[in-house]
Amino acid sequence: MDRHSLDEQLELLRGDEPETADARRSVAEDPAQARRSQRIQSFDAIVGASFRKVDVPEGIAGRILARIEADKPLQRAGMRRRWILAGVGSAIALTLLVGLFAWRWPDPTWTSTRVAEAAQRVYANRRGISATTDLTPALPNIGLRPGLVAGFDEIDFLKKSANAYRLETPGGEHAVAIVVPAVWFPENFDPSPTYVVSGNVSLEVQFIKTQDEEYYCILVAPDLRPFRAKAMIF
């Protein structure tokens, strides 16, 4: 094996850099090694010159520029597509956010008269309210004794979702309770009892807030006094 280390041989091959003191000493002491180093450097020079003489293909610069220009429309199209997708996503998110808050905003058109008229229409269709099942949600606590709910349906009440309960007492008195979130009522809403005419019948409408004040129970019947007496409203 050659007595020179790899580092020493690399230093000998670097003809353009100063040799180390150890390398110079080694070459001075061994003329054969000096001749070998010269042959290696000559070979390296020939190989390096061969690489440097490689001709650049004709028109390579123009082809590179043409390829860059050809890729630009694709890059712009991809950027436009990303912007469009981002814009659509933002619009959808904004629509959902606005819809969520709009759903929770009080409706200024909810006056006692308008709400009473809508309650009258629900009462007129009370026979169409489905009979209760094991899945029927309980009527909120508004002072009525249990066992009065004979029917239940989820309904559309003034373009809002609501729960409609058909109530019947053992004595044959009947009423309808419509449960809606209290947040839909404007701050100036008047919850005083009111009346509305349905055909030849005058209906009484009461607005009763649940104990947690999260819902209004709109109670409607031809005459709530006998119903209250048998339903034990307190």
FIZA-413604 format. One record per residue (C-alpha): residue number from 1; residue in one letter; x, y, z. Coordinates in Angstrom, 3 decimals, decimal comma. Each point is the difference from the previous one (the first is absolute). Last residue first. Layout:
# FIZA-413604
<rec resi="NUM" resn="a" xx="X" yy="Y" zz="Z"/>
...
//
This chain:
# FIZA-413604
<rec resi="234" resn="f" xx="-100,403" yy="28,042" zz="38,136"/>
<rec resi="233" resn="i" xx="-1,481" yy="-1,860" zz="-2,933"/>
<rec resi="232" resn="m" xx="-2,008" yy="-2,909" zz="1,305"/>
<rec resi="231" resn="a" xx="-1,010" yy="-1,490" zz="-3,369"/>
<rec resi="230" resn="k" xx="-3,645" yy="-0,242" zz="1,065"/>
<rec resi="229" resn="a" xx="-0,372" yy="3,584" zz="1,234"/>
<rec resi="228" resn="r" xx="2,372" yy="1,344" zz="-2,618"/>
<rec resi="227" resn="f" xx="-2,077" yy="-1,563" zz="-2,764"/>
<rec resi="226" resn="p" xx="-3,163" yy="1,514" zz="1,448"/>
<rec resi="225" resn="r" xx="1,694" yy="3,446" zz="-0,018"/>
<rec resi="224" resn="l" xx="1,862" yy="-0,395" zz="-3,296"/>
<rec resi="223" resn="d" xx="-2,992" yy="0,642" zz="-2,209"/>
<rec resi="222" resn="p" xx="0,203" yy="-0,715" zz="-3,730"/>
<rec resi="221" resn="a" xx="3,574" yy="-1,295" zz="0,428"/>
<rec resi="220" resn="v" xx="3,596" yy="1,191" zz="-0,612"/>
<rec resi="219" resn="l" xx="3,160" yy="-0,351" zz="2,097"/>
<rec resi="218" resn="i" xx="3,196" yy="1,433" zz="-1,454"/>
<rec resi="217" resn="c" xx="2,819" yy="-1,480" zz="2,066"/>
<rec resi="216" resn="y" xx="2,993" yy="2,314" zz="-0,173"/>
<rec resi="215" resn="y" xx="3,448" yy="-1,488" zz="0,394"/>
<rec resi="214" resn="e" xx="3,382" yy="0,748" zz="1,591"/>
<rec resi="213" resn="e" xx="-1,430" yy="1,639" zz="3,116"/>
<rec resi="212" resn="d" xx="1,326" yy="-2,879" zz="2,185"/>
<rec resi="211" resn="q" xx="-3,432" yy="-0,192" zz="1,638"/>
<rec resi="210" resn="t" xx="-1,775" yy="-0,005" zz="-3,340"/>
<rec resi="209" resn="k" xx="-1,648" yy="3,204" zz="-1,206"/>
<rec resi="208" resn="i" xx="-3,769" yy="-0,030" zz="-0,484"/>
<rec resi="207" resn="f" xx="-1,637" yy="1,942" zz="-2,840"/>
<rec resi="206" resn="q" xx="-3,777" yy="-0,358" zz="0,078"/>
<rec resi="205" resn="v" xx="-2,412" yy="-0,075" zz="-2,925"/>
<rec resi="204" resn="e" xx="-3,788" yy="-0,020" zz="0,371"/>
<rec resi="203" resn="l" xx="-1,989" yy="-1,094" zz="-3,030"/>
<rec resi="202" resn="s" xx="-3,285" yy="1,596" zz="-1,081"/>
<rec resi="201" resn="v" xx="-2,085" yy="-2,423" zz="-2,029"/>
<rec resi="200" resn="n" xx="-2,155" yy="0,903" zz="-3,004"/>
<rec resi="199" resn="g" xx="2,780" yy="-0,736" zz="-2,487"/>
<rec resi="198" resn="s" xx="3,174" yy="0,277" zz="2,036"/>
<rec resi="197" resn="v" xx="0,075" yy="3,394" zz="1,705"/>
<rec resi="196" resn="v" xx="3,092" yy="1,061" zz="1,938"/>
<rec resi="195" resn="y" xx="0,415" yy="1,021" zz="3,611"/>
<rec resi="194" resn="t" xx="2,921" yy="1,236" zz="2,078"/>
<rec resi="193" resn="p" xx="1,767" yy="-0,833" zz="3,249"/>
<rec resi="192" resn="s" xx="2,862" yy="2,412" zz="0,859"/>
<rec resi="191" resn="p" xx="3,428" yy="-1,011" zz="-1,278"/>
<rec resi="190" resn="d" xx="0,667" yy="3,398" zz="-1,668"/>
<rec resi="189" resn="f" xx="3,155" yy="-0,264" zz="-2,127"/>
<rec resi="188" resn="n" xx="2,280" yy="3,024" zz="0,370"/>
<rec resi="187" resn="e" xx="3,137" yy="-2,126" zz="0,345"/>
<rec resi="186" resn="p" xx="-0,721" yy="-1,891" zz="-3,200"/>
<rec resi="185" resn="f" xx="-1,126" yy="-3,655" zz="0,208"/>
<rec resi="184" resn="w" xx="2,211" yy="-2,497" zz="-1,812"/>
<rec resi="183" resn="v" xx="2,250" yy="-0,424" zz="3,048"/>
<rec resi="182" resn="a" xx="-2,891" yy="-1,533" zz="1,956"/>
<rec resi="181" resn="p" xx="0,397" yy="-3,277" zz="-1,874"/>
<rec resi="180" resn="v" xx="-3,358" yy="-1,458" zz="-1,109"/>
<rec resi="179" resn="v" xx="-2,505" yy="-2,366" zz="1,664"/>
<rec resi="178" resn="i" xx="-3,532" yy="-0,060" zz="-1,410"/>
<rec resi="177" resn="a" xx="-2,662" yy="-1,272" zz="2,429"/>
<rec resi="176" resn="v" xx="-3,430" yy="-0,907" zz="-1,389"/>
<rec resi="175" resn="a" xx="-3,182" yy="-0,261" zz="2,021"/>
<rec resi="174" resn="h" xx="-2,724" yy="-2,474" zz="0,912"/>
<rec resi="173" resn="e" xx="-2,711" yy="-0,425" zz="2,615"/>
<rec resi="172" resn="g" xx="-1,553" yy="-3,443" zz="-0,110"/>
<rec resi="171" resn="g" xx="-0,310" yy="-0,617" zz="3,741"/>
<rec resi="170" resn="p" xx="3,041" yy="-2,283" zz="0,058"/>
<rec resi="169" resn="t" xx="2,055" yy="2,957" zz="-1,288"/>
<rec resi="168" resn="e" xx="1,426" yy="0,191" zz="-3,530"/>
<rec resi="167" resn="l" xx="3,151" yy="1,679" zz="-1,279"/>
<rec resi="166" resn="r" xx="1,313" yy="-0,088" zz="-3,584"/>
<rec resi="165" resn="y" xx="3,692" yy="0,944" zz="0,125"/>
<rec resi="164" resn="a" xx="1,787" yy="1,950" zz="-2,754"/>
<rec resi="163" resn="n" xx="3,791" yy="0,266" zz="-0,044"/>
<rec resi="162" resn="a" xx="1,620" yy="2,809" zz="-1,985"/>
<rec resi="161" resn="s" xx="2,344" yy="0,605" zz="-2,929"/>
<rec resi="160" resn="k" xx="-0,173" yy="3,530" zz="-1,381"/>
<rec resi="159" resn="k" xx="-1,571" yy="1,315" zz="-3,202"/>
<rec resi="158" resn="l" xx="-2,919" yy="1,507" zz="1,959"/>
<rec resi="157" resn="f" xx="-0,486" yy="-3,362" zz="1,707"/>
<rec resi="156" resn="d" xx="1,169" yy="-3,009" zz="-1,994"/>
<rec resi="155" resn="i" xx="-0,993" yy="-3,106" zz="1,929"/>
<rec resi="154" resn="e" xx="1,420" yy="-2,866" zz="2,040"/>
<rec resi="153" resn="d" xx="-2,984" yy="-2,063" zz="1,047"/>
<rec resi="152" resn="f" xx="-1,572" yy="-1,260" zz="3,224"/>
<rec resi="151" resn="g" xx="-3,314" yy="-1,459" zz="1,099"/>
<rec resi="150" resn="a" xx="-1,948" yy="-0,913" zz="3,133"/>
<rec resi="149" resn="v" xx="2,019" yy="1,931" zz="2,588"/>
<rec resi="148" resn="l" xx="-2,037" yy="0,455" zz="3,186"/>
<rec resi="147" resn="g" xx="1,639" yy="-2,744" zz="2,055"/>
<rec resi="146" resn="p" xx="2,047" yy="2,187" zz="2,315"/>
<rec resi="145" resn="r" xx="-1,447" yy="3,021" zz="1,872"/>
<rec resi="144" resn="l" xx="0,506" yy="3,345" zz="-1,631"/>
<rec resi="143" resn="g" xx="2,053" yy="2,696" zz="1,738"/>
<rec resi="142" resn="i" xx="2,181" yy="1,036" zz="-2,928"/>
<rec resi="141" resn="n" xx="2,565" yy="-2,791" zz="0,255"/>
<rec resi="140" resn="p" xx="1,046" yy="-0,791" zz="-3,535"/>
<rec resi="139" resn="l" xx="-2,066" yy="-2,683" zz="-1,798"/>
<rec resi="138" resn="a" xx="1,978" yy="-3,222" zz="-0,117"/>
<rec resi="137" resn="p" xx="1,461" yy="-1,135" zz="-3,284"/>
<rec resi="136" resn="t" xx="-2,018" yy="-2,648" zz="-1,897"/>
<rec resi="135" resn="l" xx="2,193" yy="-3,053" zz="-0,571"/>
<rec resi="134" resn="d" xx="-2,307" yy="-2,446" zz="1,803"/>
<rec resi="133" resn="t" xx="-2,761" yy="1,099" zz="-2,349"/>
<rec resi="132" resn="t" xx="-2,573" yy="2,811" zz="-0,047"/>
<rec resi="131" resn="a" xx="-2,715" yy="0,214" zz="-2,623"/>
<rec resi="130" resn="s" xx="0,750" yy="2,116" zz="-3,058"/>
<rec resi="129" resn="i" xx="-1,362" yy="3,532" zz="-0,308"/>
<rec resi="128" resn="g" xx="-2,612" yy="0,019" zz="-2,766"/>
<rec resi="127" resn="r" xx="-2,853" yy="0,557" zz="2,429"/>
<rec resi="126" resn="r" xx="1,738" yy="3,217" zz="1,132"/>
<rec resi="125" resn="n" xx="-0,335" yy="1,603" zz="-3,445"/>
<rec resi="124" resn="a" xx="-2,128" yy="2,952" zz="1,204"/>
<rec resi="123" resn="y" xx="2,308" yy="0,305" zz="3,039"/>
<rec resi="122" resn="v" xx="3,032" yy="0,376" zz="-2,247"/>
<rec resi="121" resn="r" xx="-1,785" yy="2,698" zz="-1,983"/>
<rec resi="120" resn="q" xx="-0,962" yy="1,818" zz="3,222"/>
<rec resi="119" resn="a" xx="3,646" yy="-0,083" zz="1,142"/>
<rec resi="118" resn="a" xx="0,981" yy="1,857" zz="-3,189"/>
<rec resi="117" resn="e" xx="-2,659" yy="2,614" zz="0,731"/>
<rec resi="116" resn="a" xx="1,237" yy="0,324" zz="3,591"/>
<rec resi="115" resn="v" xx="3,605" yy="0,473" zz="-1,211"/>
<rec resi="114" resn="r" xx="-1,077" yy="2,783" zz="-2,347"/>
<rec resi="113" resn="t" xx="-2,072" yy="1,763" zz="2,684"/>
<rec resi="112" resn="s" xx="2,658" yy="-0,344" zz="2,706"/>
<rec resi="111" resn="t" xx="2,616" yy="1,477" zz="-2,336"/>
<rec resi="110" resn="w" xx="2,712" yy="-2,168" zz="-1,484"/>
<rec resi="109" resn="t" xx="0,987" yy="2,235" zz="-2,927"/>
<rec resi="108" resn="p" xx="3,132" yy="1,167" zz="1,864"/>
<rec resi="107" resn="d" xx="1,452" yy="-3,541" zz="-0,191"/>
<rec resi="106" resn="p" xx="2,605" yy="-0,490" zz="2,707"/>
<rec resi="105" resn="w" xx="3,330" yy="-1,284" zz="-1,342"/>
<rec resi="104" resn="r" xx="0,974" yy="-3,644" zz="0,568"/>
<rec resi="103" resn="w" xx="-0,661" yy="-1,254" zz="-3,517"/>
<rec resi="102" resn="a" xx="1,677" yy="3,117" zz="-1,343"/>
<rec resi="101" resn="f" xx="3,102" yy="-0,908" zz="2,011"/>
<rec resi="100" resn="l" xx="0,172" yy="-3,481" zz="-1,502"/>
<rec resi="99" resn="g" xx="-0,875" yy="1,224" zz="-3,468"/>
<rec resi="98" resn="v" xx="2,738" yy="2,635" zz="0,154"/>
<rec resi="97" resn="l" xx="2,532" yy="-2,647" zz="1,034"/>
<rec resi="96" resn="l" xx="-1,199" yy="-2,473" zz="-2,617"/>
<rec resi="95" resn="t" xx="0,172" yy="2,663" zz="-2,693"/>
<rec resi="94" resn="l" xx="3,460" yy="1,100" zz="1,145"/>
<rec resi="93" resn="a" xx="1,286" yy="-3,595" zz="-0,079"/>
<rec resi="92" resn="i" xx="-1,461" yy="-0,521" zz="-3,469"/>
<rec resi="91" resn="a" xx="1,511" yy="3,258" zz="-1,258"/>
<rec resi="90" resn="s" xx="3,403" yy="-0,862" zz="1,484"/>
<rec resi="89" resn="g" xx="-0,021" yy="-3,416" zz="-1,657"/>
<rec resi="88" resn="v" xx="-1,008" yy="1,516" zz="-3,340"/>
<rec resi="87" resn="g" xx="2,780" yy="2,580" zz="0,270"/>
<rec resi="86" resn="a" xx="2,613" yy="-2,617" zz="0,904"/>
<rec resi="85" resn="l" xx="-1,114" yy="-2,182" zz="-2,901"/>
<rec resi="84" resn="i" xx="0,148" yy="2,965" zz="-2,364"/>
<rec resi="83" resn="w" xx="3,428" yy="1,062" zz="1,286"/>
<rec resi="82" resn="r" xx="1,338" yy="-3,535" zz="-0,382"/>
<rec resi="81" resn="r" xx="-1,396" yy="-0,225" zz="-3,516"/>
<rec resi="80" resn="r" xx="1,494" yy="3,377" zz="-0,882"/>
<rec resi="79" resn="m" xx="3,413" yy="-1,169" zz="1,266"/>
<rec resi="78" resn="g" xx="-0,249" yy="-3,204" zz="-2,009"/>
<rec resi="77" resn="a" xx="-0,966" yy="1,967" zz="-3,080"/>
<rec resi="76" resn="r" xx="2,910" yy="2,394" zz="0,541"/>
<rec resi="75" resn="q" xx="2,425" yy="-2,910" zz="0,381"/>
<rec resi="74" resn="l" xx="-1,400" yy="-1,667" zz="-3,097"/>
<rec resi="73" resn="p" xx="0,235" yy="3,281" zz="-1,909"/>
<rec resi="72" resn="k" xx="3,638" yy="0,405" zz="1,196"/>
<rec resi="71" resn="d" xx="1,146" yy="-3,482" zz="-1,007"/>
<rec resi="70" resn="a" xx="0,309" yy="0,872" zz="-3,696"/>
<rec resi="69" resn="e" xx="2,074" yy="3,105" zz="0,814"/>
<rec resi="68" resn="i" xx="2,401" yy="-2,099" zz="2,105"/>
<rec resi="67" resn="r" xx="0,233" yy="-2,606" zz="-2,766"/>
<rec resi="66" resn="a" xx="0,765" yy="2,710" zz="-2,567"/>
<rec resi="65" resn="l" xx="2,725" yy="1,425" zz="2,255"/>
<rec resi="64" resn="i" xx="1,611" yy="-3,438" zz="0,342"/>
<rec resi="63" resn="r" xx="-0,278" yy="-0,640" zz="-3,742"/>
<rec resi="62" resn="g" xx="1,609" yy="3,358" zz="-0,773"/>
<rec resi="61" resn="a" xx="2,925" yy="-0,687" zz="2,336"/>
<rec resi="60" resn="i" xx="0,519" yy="-3,472" zz="-1,467"/>
<rec resi="59" resn="g" xx="0,136" yy="1,364" zz="-3,559"/>
<rec resi="58" resn="e" xx="3,130" yy="-1,964" zz="-0,948"/>
<rec resi="57" resn="p" xx="1,006" yy="-2,539" zz="2,594"/>
<rec resi="56" resn="v" xx="2,875" yy="1,287" zz="2,194"/>
<rec resi="55" resn="d" xx="3,240" yy="-1,655" zz="-1,120"/>
<rec resi="54" resn="v" xx="1,938" yy="-2,076" zz="2,539"/>
<rec resi="53" resn="k" xx="3,551" yy="1,411" zz="0,066"/>
<rec resi="52" resn="r" xx="-0,002" yy="0,496" zz="3,769"/>
<rec resi="51" resn="f" xx="-0,558" yy="-3,681" zz="0,582"/>
<rec resi="50" resn="s" xx="2,891" yy="-0,964" zz="-2,249"/>
<rec resi="49" resn="a" xx="2,261" yy="2,605" zz="1,627"/>
<rec resi="48" resn="g" xx="-0,715" yy="-1,519" zz="3,415"/>
<rec resi="47" resn="v" xx="0,904" yy="-3,473" zz="-1,240"/>
<rec resi="46" resn="i" xx="3,279" yy="1,244" zz="-1,523"/>
<rec resi="45" resn="a" xx="0,892" yy="1,947" zz="3,162"/>
<rec resi="44" resn="d" xx="-0,771" yy="-2,998" zz="2,192"/>
<rec resi="43" resn="f" xx="2,291" yy="-2,174" zz="-2,114"/>
<rec resi="42" resn="s" xx="2,814" yy="2,541" zz="0,315"/>
<rec resi="41" resn="q" xx="-0,527" yy="0,213" zz="3,771"/>
<rec resi="40" resn="i" xx="0,133" yy="-3,780" zz="0,299"/>
<rec resi="39" resn="r" xx="3,154" yy="-0,192" zz="-2,110"/>
<rec resi="38" resn="q" xx="1,661" yy="2,695" zz="2,136"/>
<rec resi="37" resn="s" xx="-0,926" yy="-1,857" zz="3,169"/>
<rec resi="36" resn="r" xx="1,564" yy="-3,200" zz="-1,357"/>
<rec resi="35" resn="r" xx="3,223" yy="1,841" zz="-0,844"/>
<rec resi="34" resn="a" xx="0,185" yy="1,395" zz="3,527"/>
<rec resi="33" resn="q" xx="-0,685" yy="-3,431" zz="1,461"/>
<rec resi="32" resn="a" xx="2,910" yy="-1,413" zz="-1,944"/>
<rec resi="31" resn="p" xx="2,213" yy="2,862" zz="1,227"/>
<rec resi="30" resn="d" xx="-0,660" yy="-1,027" zz="3,630"/>
<rec resi="29" resn="e" xx="1,625" yy="2,193" zz="2,687"/>
<rec resi="28" resn="a" xx="-0,860" yy="3,261" zz="-1,695"/>
<rec resi="27" resn="v" xx="-3,542" yy="-1,190" zz="-0,632"/>
<rec resi="26" resn="s" xx="-0,470" yy="-0,937" zz="3,653"/>
<rec resi="25" resn="r" xx="1,447" yy="3,284" zz="1,248"/>
<rec resi="24" resn="r" xx="-2,266" yy="1,972" zz="-2,303"/>
<rec resi="23" resn="a" xx="-3,004" yy="-1,991" zz="1,229"/>
<rec resi="22" resn="d" xx="0,928" yy="0,490" zz="3,629"/>
<rec resi="21" resn="a" xx="0,398" yy="3,761" zz="-0,488"/>
<rec resi="20" resn="t" xx="-3,388" yy="0,202" zz="-1,636"/>
<rec resi="19" resn="e" xx="-0,359" yy="0,815" zz="-3,652"/>
<rec resi="18" resn="p" xx="-1,203" yy="3,424" zz="-1,117"/>
<rec resi="17" resn="e" xx="-3,112" yy="-0,014" zz="-2,178"/>
<rec resi="16" resn="d" xx="-0,326" yy="0,095" zz="-3,788"/>
<rec resi="15" resn="g" xx="1,396" yy="-3,505" zz="-0,500"/>
<rec resi="14" resn="r" xx="-2,509" yy="-1,539" zz="2,381"/>
<rec resi="13" resn="l" xx="0,883" yy="-3,658" zz="-0,748"/>
<rec resi="12" resn="l" xx="2,812" yy="-0,008" zz="2,577"/>
<rec resi="11" resn="e" xx="-2,392" yy="1,254" zz="2,701"/>
<rec resi="10" resn="l" xx="-2,370" yy="-2,810" zz="-0,846"/>
<rec resi="9" resn="q" xx="2,817" yy="-2,532" zz="0,319"/>
<rec resi="8" resn="e" xx="0,978" yy="1,398" zz="3,437"/>
<rec resi="7" resn="d" xx="-3,601" yy="-0,200" zz="1,227"/>
<rec resi="6" resn="l" xx="-0,266" yy="-3,610" zz="-1,203"/>
<rec resi="5" resn="s" xx="3,130" yy="-0,932" zz="1,976"/>
<rec resi="4" resn="h" xx="3,286" yy="-0,622" zz="-1,794"/>
<rec resi="3" resn="r" xx="1,630" yy="-3,349" zz="0,661"/>
<rec resi="2" resn="d" xx="-1,694" yy="-1,551" zz="-2,984"/>
<rec resi="1" resn="m" xx="-1,268" yy="-3,512" zz="0,823"/>
//
